[in-house]
Amino acid sequence: MHGAVLGLFGRDALAADQGRPGAALGTGAVTLAQNFTTEKEVDAAFAAALAAGGAALKAPAKVFWGGYSGYWSDPDGHVWEVAMNPFWPLAEDGSLTLP
């Protein structure tokens, strides 16, 4: 997938991770995620998304798996995740290759 990763989650687990436990996500539930190299970059991207009209779902915070992430939805209702995963190093161009 040349620097992109496809991750599959159950709907209940995805809703809980988004900070919306019990939400009915439907059969087409999708979250688009962007990874960054630092928590500061995650915070900046989250703030920029909100300033551009996004709605906060879950503010960026340290998460149980050792990373840092948050969720927001765009004006059309699409859910986005911004994250820093210390176990997934990014290339200089921002692409990701899983170890």
C-alpha positions in Angstrom: 0.0 0.0 0.0 3.1 2.2 -0.4 3.2 3.9 3.0 -0.5 3.4 3.9 -1.8 0.9 6.3 -5.2 -0.8 6.4 -6.4 -1.7 9.9 -9.6 -3.5 10.6 -11.5 -3.1 13.9 -14.9 -4.2 15.1 -17.5 -1.5 15.2 -17.8 -1.6 19.0 -14.1 -1.4 19.5 -13.8 1.5 17.0 -16.6 3.5 18.6 -14.9 3.0 22.1 -11.5 4.1 20.7 -13.2 7.2 19.2 -14.5 8.2 22.6 -18.0 7.3 21.6 -18.7 3.9 23.3 -22.1 2.6 22.3 -22.3 4.7 19.2 -24.1 3.0 16.2 -21.4 3.4 13.5 -23.3 1.4 10.8 -22.0 -1.0 8.3 -19.8 1.6 6.4 -17.9 2.7 9.5 -14.5 4.1 8.5 -11.9 6.2 10.2 -9.1 7.9 8.3 -5.9 8.2 10.3 -2.8 10.4 9.9 0.3 9.5 11.8 2.9 12.0 13.1 6.3 11.7 14.7 5.6 13.7 17.9 2.7 14.4 20.3 3.2 18.1 19.5 2.5 17.5 15.8 -0.6 15.5 16.8 -1.8 18.4 18.9 -1.1 21.0 16.2 -3.0 18.9 13.5 -6.0 18.4 15.9 -6.1 22.2 16.6 -5.9 23.0 12.9 -8.7 20.5 12.1 -11.0 22.2 14.7 -10.0 25.7 13.5 -11.1 24.6 10.0 -14.6 23.5 11.2 -14.0 20.0 12.5 -15.7 18.8 15.7 -13.8 17.2 18.5 -14.7 13.6 19.4 -11.8 12.7 21.6 -9.0 15.1 22.4 -5.5 13.8 21.9 -4.2 11.8 24.9 -1.8 9.0 25.8 -3.5 5.7 25.0 -3.2 2.2 26.4 -1.1 0.8 23.6 1.7 3.3 24.2 0.9 5.9 21.7 -0.9 9.2 21.6 -4.1 9.9 19.6 -7.3 11.9 19.2 -10.4 11.9 16.9 -12.4 14.6 15.2 -15.1 14.7 12.6 -15.1 16.9 9.5 -18.2 18.9 8.5 -19.5 16.0 6.4 -19.3 13.7 9.4 -16.3 11.7 8.4 -14.2 10.6 11.4 -10.4 11.3 11.4 -7.7 10.1 13.8 -4.5 11.9 14.4 -1.9 9.7 16.1 1.7 9.2 17.1 2.8 5.6 17.4 6.3 5.1 18.8 6.4 1.6 17.4 5.8 2.7 13.8 8.7 4.8 12.5 7.8 7.2 9.7 10.0 7.8 6.7 11.1 11.4 5.9 8.2 11.7 3.4 5.7 10.7 6.1 5.1 7.2 4.7 4.8 4.2 7.0 6.2 0.7 6.6 5.2 -1.6 9.4 8.1 -3.3 11.0 
